[in-house]
Amino acid sequence: MEPLSTIKSRYRIEDAWFDQGFEGRPSKCGRSPFRNDSKPSFSVFADGTQFKDHATGEAGDVISFLQLALKCSFEEAVKVAKSRAGLTPGAQVPAKP
């Protein structure tokens, strides 16, 4: 299995954002893709490797982002990230909930 660091370096939060079809663009000060955000309170930073929702306190890396987006386990999120990073030929990616 590929190390998590390799997966995370090849698949960033911005990639996951667009793959999930979220509106807008990830930025240091934007709206959350996970909830109705009346004021920008969602940050993607550290060259697209970390996020923080300042309203809910949720934060993490691309794996955590996928867990929230897909409502899935850590293991499932790793499989999705690995596939989308091109590290698993022919892997199935779960549909967006």
N, CA and C of each residue as an Amber inpcrd file, in Angstrom:
protein
   291
   0.8500000  -1.1970000   0.0000000   0.0000000   0.0000000   0.0000000
   0.8860000   1.2490000   0.0000000   0.4340000   2.2390000  -0.7250000
   1.1580000   3.5100000  -0.7780000   1.1130000   4.1900000   0.5900000
   2.1960000   4.8280000   0.9930000   2.1540000   5.6030000   2.2350000
   1.1550000   6.7480000   2.1100000   0.5220000   7.0860000   3.2260000
  -0.4410000   8.1910000   3.2130000   0.1980000   9.4780000   2.7080000
   1.4480000   9.7090000   3.0370000   2.1040000  10.9390000   2.5920000
   2.1590000  11.0270000   1.0650000   2.3440000   9.8900000   0.3960000
   2.3660000   9.8850000  -1.0720000   0.9860000  10.2070000  -1.6240000
  -0.0320000   9.5960000  -1.0480000  -1.4100000   9.8420000  -1.4950000
  -1.7510000  11.3150000  -1.3170000  -1.4580000  11.8550000  -0.1440000
  -1.7910000  13.2520000   0.1540000  -0.9990000  14.2320000  -0.7040000
   0.2030000  13.8720000  -1.0970000   0.9900000  14.7790000  -1.9320000
   0.4870000  14.7870000  -3.3710000  -0.1870000  13.7170000  -3.7760000
  -0.6750000  13.6220000  -5.1520000  -2.1360000  14.0230000  -5.3040000
  -2.8650000  14.0920000  -4.1970000  -4.2900000  14.4330000  -4.2560000
  -4.5740000  15.4740000  -3.1820000  -4.8740000  16.6740000  -3.6190000
  -5.0470000  17.8070000  -2.7050000  -6.5240000  18.1040000  -2.4620000
  -6.7830000  18.9320000  -1.4890000  -8.1630000  19.3090000  -1.1510000
  -8.8330000  19.9820000  -2.3440000  -8.1130000  20.8020000  -3.0700000
  -8.7000000  21.4520000  -4.2490000  -9.1790000  20.4160000  -5.2630000
  -8.4020000  19.3580000  -5.4590000  -8.8000000  18.2840000  -6.3720000
 -10.1010000  17.6320000  -5.8850000 -10.1400000  17.3300000  -4.5960000
 -11.3330000  16.6910000  -4.0190000 -12.5420000  17.6160000  -4.1120000
 -12.3380000  18.8930000  -3.8860000 -13.4020000  19.9050000  -3.9530000
 -14.0720000  19.8430000  -5.3250000 -13.2540000  19.9140000  -6.3750000
 -13.7980000  19.9180000  -7.7290000 -14.3500000  18.5490000  -8.1280000
 -13.6970000  17.4820000  -7.7060000 -14.2050000  16.1360000  -7.9970000
 -15.5830000  15.9060000  -7.3850000 -15.8400000  16.5290000  -6.2500000
 -17.1430000  16.3980000  -5.5890000 -18.1840000  17.3460000  -6.1810000
 -17.7560000  18.2530000  -7.0340000 -18.6910000  19.1720000  -7.6760000
 -19.1510000  20.3090000  -6.7840000 -18.3580000  20.6450000  -5.7590000
 -18.7340000  21.7530000  -4.8850000 -18.6200000  23.0740000  -5.6310000
 -19.4900000  23.9990000  -5.2800000 -19.4850000  25.3210000  -5.9080000
 -18.3390000  26.1640000  -5.3770000 -17.9800000  27.1650000  -6.1330000
 -16.9320000  28.0860000  -5.7100000 -15.5610000  27.4600000  -5.8340000
 -14.6160000  28.1140000  -5.1820000 -13.2280000  27.6400000  -5.1990000
 -12.7190000  27.5820000  -3.7650000 -11.9010000  26.6060000  -3.4560000
 -11.2960000  26.5900000  -2.1320000 -10.3150000  27.7490000  -1.9900000
 -10.3330000  28.3870000  -0.8260000  -9.4480000  29.5270000  -0.6050000
  -9.1870000  29.6780000   0.8850000  -8.3840000  30.6700000   1.2320000
  -8.0920000  30.9120000   2.6500000  -9.2970000  31.4770000   3.3880000
 -10.2320000  32.0670000   2.6570000 -11.4280000  32.6270000   3.2770000
 -12.6060000  32.4200000   2.3250000 -13.3030000  31.2990000   2.5040000
 -14.4140000  30.9840000   1.6190000 -15.5860000  30.3940000   2.3810000
 -16.5720000  29.9720000   1.6350000 -17.7580000  29.3620000   2.2290000
 -17.5950000  27.8490000   2.2980000 -18.1680000  27.2780000   3.3410000
 -18.0690000  25.8400000   3.5410000 -18.8310000  25.0770000   2.4590000
 -18.2340000  24.0300000   1.9170000 -18.9580000  23.2040000   0.9540000
 -19.8910000  22.2040000   1.6320000 -19.7970000  22.1020000   2.9640000
 -20.5480000  21.0930000   3.7050000 -21.8230000  21.5910000   4.3680000
 -22.0150000  22.8950000   4.4170000 -23.1970000  23.4410000   5.0970000
 -23.5270000  24.8060000   4.5070000 -24.7070000  25.2910000   4.8260000
 -25.1150000  26.6090000   4.3710000 -24.3470000  27.6440000   5.1920000
 -23.4180000  28.2870000   4.5750000 -22.4940000  29.1990000   5.2430000
 -22.8460000  30.6310000   4.8650000 -23.4310000  31.3880000   5.7890000
 -23.8530000  32.7520000   5.4650000 -22.6690000  33.7190000   5.3880000
 -21.5930000  33.4140000   6.0940000 -20.3800000  34.2310000   6.0410000
 -19.1990000  33.3120000   5.7670000 -18.2560000  33.7640000   4.9630000
 -17.0880000  32.9280000   4.6930000 -16.3770000  32.5440000   5.9890000
 -16.2770000  31.2460000   6.2310000 -15.6300000  30.7810000   7.4560000
 -14.8900000  29.4700000   7.2390000 -14.5670000  29.1650000   5.9960000
 -13.9090000  27.9090000   5.6540000 -12.5980000  28.2250000   4.9590000
 -11.5110000  27.6680000   5.4680000 -10.1900000  27.9490000   4.9090000
  -9.5290000  26.6840000   4.3900000  -8.9140000  26.8000000   3.2250000
  -8.0270000  25.7740000   2.6910000  -6.6710000  26.4460000   2.5930000
  -5.6680000  25.8330000   3.2150000  -4.3580000  26.4670000   3.2970000
  -3.2490000  25.4190000   3.2360000  -2.0320000  25.8410000   3.5030000
  -0.8460000  24.9730000   3.4620000  -0.7310000  24.2890000   2.1030000
  -0.8360000  25.1040000   1.0540000  -0.7170000  24.6090000  -0.3220000
  -1.7560000  23.5370000  -0.6450000  -2.9680000  23.7200000  -0.1050000
  -4.0720000  22.8030000  -0.4050000  -4.0330000  21.4910000   0.3410000
  -3.2260000  21.4240000   1.3940000  -3.1200000  20.1610000   2.1240000
  -3.9190000  20.1370000   3.4260000  -4.4220000  21.2750000   3.8540000
  -5.1700000  21.3630000   5.1170000  -6.4060000  22.2380000   4.9410000
  -7.4220000  21.9640000   5.7640000  -8.6070000  22.8220000   5.7870000
  -9.0320000  23.0480000   7.2250000  -9.8200000  24.0940000   7.4200000
 -10.4310000  24.3510000   8.7270000 -11.7570000  25.0490000   8.5170000
 -12.7850000  24.5370000   9.1710000 -14.0800000  25.2030000   9.2120000
 -14.1160000  25.9520000  10.5280000 -13.9830000  27.2550000  10.4720000
 -13.8740000  28.0640000  11.6800000 -15.1810000  28.1130000  12.4640000
 -16.2880000  27.8270000  11.8330000 -17.5790000  27.8380000  12.5290000
 -17.8170000  26.5490000  13.3150000 -17.3870000  25.4140000  12.7610000
 -17.6420000  24.1290000  13.4270000 -16.4240000  23.5700000  14.1400000
 -15.2370000  24.0790000  13.7880000 -14.0050000  23.5710000  14.3750000
 -13.4400000  22.3580000  13.6590000 -14.1580000  21.8400000  12.6530000
 -13.6520000  20.6890000  11.9030000 -12.4280000  21.1250000  11.1040000
 -11.4370000  20.2520000  11.0830000 -10.2010000  20.5610000  10.3710000
  -9.5220000  19.2610000   9.9870000  -8.6060000  19.3560000   9.0300000
  -7.8590000  18.1660000   8.6680000  -7.2300000  18.2710000   7.3020000
  -6.9270000  17.0940000   6.7660000  -6.2670000  16.9700000   5.4690000
  -7.2660000  16.4850000   4.4260000  -6.7750000  16.0800000   3.2660000
  -7.6630000  15.6530000   2.1840000  -8.4630000  14.4080000   2.5720000
  -7.9040000  13.5440000   3.4070000  -8.6300000  12.3470000   3.8360000
  -9.8240000  12.7550000   4.7000000  -9.6010000  13.6580000   5.6330000
 -10.6940000  14.1680000   6.4790000 -11.7460000  14.8810000   5.6420000
 -11.2850000  15.6460000   4.6510000 -12.1960000  16.3630000   3.7550000
 -13.0950000  15.3590000   3.0230000 -12.4930000  14.2850000   2.5070000
 -13.2830000  13.2540000   1.8170000 -14.2410000  12.5470000   2.7610000
 -13.8180000  12.3040000   3.9870000 -14.7180000  11.6790000   4.9600000
 -15.9770000  12.5270000   5.1500000 -15.8110000  13.8330000   5.2460000
 -16.9660000  14.7270000   5.3990000 -17.7940000  14.7760000   4.1160000
 -17.1110000  14.8950000   2.9880000 -17.8080000  15.0330000   1.7070000
 -18.5900000  13.7780000   1.3420000 -17.9920000  12.6150000   1.5840000
 -18.6110000  11.3500000   1.1830000 -19.3570000  10.6520000   2.3160000
 -19.2360000  11.2180000   3.5250000 -19.8340000  10.5970000   4.7130000
 -19.3870000   9.1270000   4.8020000 -18.0630000   8.9620000   4.8170000
 -17.4980000   7.6200000   4.8020000 -16.4180000   7.4760000   5.8770000
 -15.9290000   6.2630000   6.0250000 -14.8840000   5.9670000   7.0020000
 -13.5220000   6.4450000   6.5060000 -12.5690000   6.4430000   7.4110000
 -11.1940000   6.7930000   7.0660000 -10.6630000   5.8680000   5.9770000
 -10.8850000   4.5760000   6.1430000 -10.3900000   3.5910000   5.1850000
 -10.9790000   3.8120000   3.7950000 -12.2830000   4.0980000   3.7370000
 -12.9250000   4.3610000   2.4450000 -12.3780000   5.6370000   1.8080000
 -12.1590000   6.6710000   2.6270000 -11.6180000   7.9300000   2.1090000
 -10.2090000   7.7340000   1.5620000  -9.4130000   6.9130000   2.2230000
  -8.0590000   6.6280000   1.7300000  -8.1370000   5.9220000   0.3820000
  -9.0440000   4.9660000   0.2430000  -9.2020000   4.2500000  -1.0270000
  -9.5930000   5.2040000  -2.1510000 -10.5080000   6.1220000  -1.8600000
 -10.9450000   7.1010000  -2.8610000  -9.7800000   8.0060000  -3.2530000
  -9.0710000   8.5310000  -2.2640000  -7.9410000   9.4220000  -2.5460000
  -6.8680000   8.6910000  -3.3440000  -6.6040000   7.4620000  -2.9810000
  -5.5990000   6.6690000  -3.6870000  -6.0030000   6.4620000  -5.1460000
  -7.2690000   6.1520000  -5.3610000  -7.7650000   5.9560000  -6.7140000
  -7.6920000   7.2450000  -7.5180000  -8.1520000   8.3260000  -6.9310000
  -8.1770000   9.6000000  -7.6400000  -6.7750000  10.1620000  -7.8740000
  -5.8230000   9.7370000  -7.0570000  -4.4330000  10.1520000  -7.2490000
  -3.7580000   9.3150000  -8.3280000  -4.4890000   8.3350000  -8.8630000
  -3.9510000   7.4910000  -9.9140000  -3.0620000   6.3800000  -9.4050000
  -3.2200000   6.0250000  -8.1380000  -2.3780000   5.0060000  -7.5280000
  -3.0380000   3.6320000  -7.4680000  -4.3160000   3.5540000  -7.8910000
  -5.0300000   2.2840000  -7.9130000  -5.7500000   2.1680000  -9.2440000
  -5.1780000   1.4880000 -10.2110000  -5.8390000   1.3740000 -11.5150000
  -7.1770000   0.6720000 -11.4110000  -8.1990000   1.2800000 -12.0000000
  -9.5050000   0.6520000 -12.1000000 -10.3180000   0.5940000 -10.8240000
  -9.9220000   1.3040000  -9.7710000 -10.6740000   1.2550000  -8.5140000
 -12.0010000   1.9830000  -8.6540000 -12.9870000   1.4820000  -7.9400000
 -14.3150000   2.1090000  -7.9310000 -14.3120000   3.2840000  -6.9590000
 -14.8600000   4.3970000  -7.3920000 -14.9950000   5.5650000  -6.5270000
 -16.4610000   5.6970000  -6.1760000 -16.7980000   5.7670000  -4.8650000
 -18.2050000   5.8740000  -4.4910000 -18.8540000   7.1380000  -5.0230000
 -20.1300000   7.0330000  -5.3230000 -20.8900000   8.1820000  -5.8120000
 -21.0350000   9.1990000  -4.6950000 -21.2010000  10.4470000  -5.0970000
 -21.4290000  11.5290000  -4.1500000 -22.7730000  11.3050000  -3.4600000
 -22.8280000  11.4320000  -2.1040000 -24.1040000  11.2200000  -1.3950000
 -25.1410000  12.2650000  -1.7410000
